[in-house]
C-alpha cells in the first residue's frame, strides 16, 4: 500500500550573484608555466659581434647594459685614434 508524504521539505535553489562568482573566476585565471630560453655564452659573443652598430645603439637606448658598455668602449677607442 502506498501512503502519501505529508511533510516533505523542498530545498530552495541558491542563486549565485556576480559578487560570489568573482572570486572563483579569479582563482581559475592562473597563468600557465613559462619557458625560458638561454643561449650559451659563446653564442652570445658571436651574436653581439655580428650585430650592427645601429642595433647596438637601439639596445643601449632601451637599457641594455652590455650594449651601453660596448658603445662606451667604441667611443673611447674612437677618441684615442684621433
C-alpha positions in Angstrom: 0.0 0.0 0.0 1.2 3.5 -0.8 0.9 6.2 1.7 1.2 9.9 0.8 4.0 12.0 2.1 2.7 14.9 4.1 5.8 16.6 5.5 8.3 17.0 2.7 10.7 19.9 2.7 12.0 21.3 -0.6 15.4 22.8 -0.9 15.5 26.3 -2.1 17.7 26.8 -5.2 20.6 29.0 -4.5 21.3 32.0 -6.7 24.9 33.0 -7.2 25.3 36.7 -7.6 28.1 38.3 -9.5 29.9 39.0 -6.3 30.1 35.3 -5.4 31.2 34.3 -8.9 34.1 36.8 -9.0 36.5 35.0 -6.6 36.0 31.7 -8.4 36.8 33.3 -11.7 39.9 35.0 -10.3 41.1 31.7 -8.8 40.9 29.9 -12.2 42.7 32.6 -14.1 46.2 31.5 -13.3 48.9 31.9 -15.9 50.5 28.8 -17.4 54.1 27.8 -16.9 56.6 30.0 -18.7 59.6 28.7 -20.6 62.9 30.5 -20.6 65.5 30.1 -23.3 69.2 30.5 -22.6 71.8 31.0 -25.2 75.3 29.8 -24.5 78.0 32.4 -23.7 79.9 31.6 -26.9 76.8 32.0 -29.0 76.0 35.4 -27.3 79.5 36.6 -28.0 79.2 35.7 -31.7 75.8 37.3 -31.9 77.0 40.5 -30.2 80.0 40.6 -32.5 77.9 40.4 -35.7 75.2 42.9 -34.9 75.2 46.3 -36.5 76.2 49.5 -34.7 72.6 50.8 -35.1 71.3 47.6 -33.4 73.7 48.2 -30.6 72.6 51.8 -30.3 68.9 50.7 -30.2 69.6 48.2 -27.5 71.6 50.7 -25.4 68.8 53.2 -25.7 66.3 50.6 -24.4 68.5 49.9 -21.3 70.8 47.0 -22.3 73.9 47.4 -20.1 76.1 45.3 -22.3 75.3 47.5 -25.3 76.0 50.6 -23.3 79.4 49.3 -22.3 80.2 48.4 -25.9 79.2 51.9 -27.1 81.3 53.5 -24.4 84.3 51.2 -25.3 83.9 52.1 -29.0 83.7 55.8 -28.2 86.8 55.6 -26.1 88.7 53.8 -28.9 87.4 56.4 -31.4 88.7 59.2 -29.2 92.2 57.6 -28.9 92.5 57.2 -32.7 92.1 61.0 -33.3 
